[in-house]
Each structure stands twice: as structure tokens, then as C-alpha cells.
């Protein structure tokens, strides 16, 4: 008879892509996201038998957020890739379908780390206020106030960027 707790490898295979997306949304960089997820998995693995019994995905999300905040506090910058992009293929704009997503992602990355964590968990991970408070180890009131502030910042920043993207180059006429 098989143990009721999921195998660590099976869990990572099943939930890894979703957790990597969460890490990417927190860091804004795919390479840092991979590092963040690996760090979180390394911290969880030694205690897996205990963690796996009670909502391991929620626990791992909390570890991701905690590690990310720790990195931010140390102001670790890591490697910054640079260089020129290759010439795009002739034809239609290859970024046409993803421009809005990039604008939103950039605006989310510009939020303060605590606000970013709340927005990622509430709107990208679709957690409730209570679940978000549990992951962040804060009160539901803190989650609500951070959400309110973050959305106010996003509302302020996004319309102007939307206009710039569509070539009008200025404020509302």
C-alpha cells in the first residue's frame, strides 16, 4: 500500500510549472525565477514528509514569497543579461499579441515587494484574501490595504503606458 503523502518528485512534476510562474511573477526575470524556485524546493525537501501531509503547495508558495523578500532585502541583483536582440523576421509585429501582458507585467514588477506579492497571489494565483494572508503571515486587513494600494498604483501607471504603446505619445486629449 502506498503512502498517502505525494512523492516529492511527483509533486514537483505536477506543480512545478505553476510554482515557476509564481516565482517569475515575483521576480520578473525567468532566470531569477528558476533560482528562486530551486532555493524554495531545496528548503522544503528535507522536511517533505511533514510538509506533504498538509497543503504542500500553499506551504511552498509561502517559502517562495519569503525567499523573494529575503533576496530583495539583501538587494541581491544577480546577473543581468544584456546585448542586442536579433533582427525580427520580416512581416507582422511579433510582439503584437503580448504587448499588453508585458505592460502589465512591467507595472506589477514596479510595485513594492509586499504589494507585488499580494497582487501575484490574489490575482495571478487566484487565492482568497484569507489564503493570501496565510501565505504572507499577515492579517486579512493588511492584504486588503496592500491590494488597495497596489491597484491604485496600477490604475495610475497603466493608462499612460497604454497610450504610449499605441503611438499617441501623450496624455488623454
Protein Blocks (a to p, Z undefined) as FASTA:
>chain_A
ZZfbdcfklmmmmmmmmmmmmmmmmnopaklmmmmmmmmmmmmmmmmmmmmmnopllmmm
mmmmmmmmmmmmnopnbjadedddddddedddfklmmmmmmmmmmmmmmpcfklmmmmmm
mmmnopafklmmmmnopafklmmmmmmmmmmmmmmmmmmmmmmmnonopacZZ
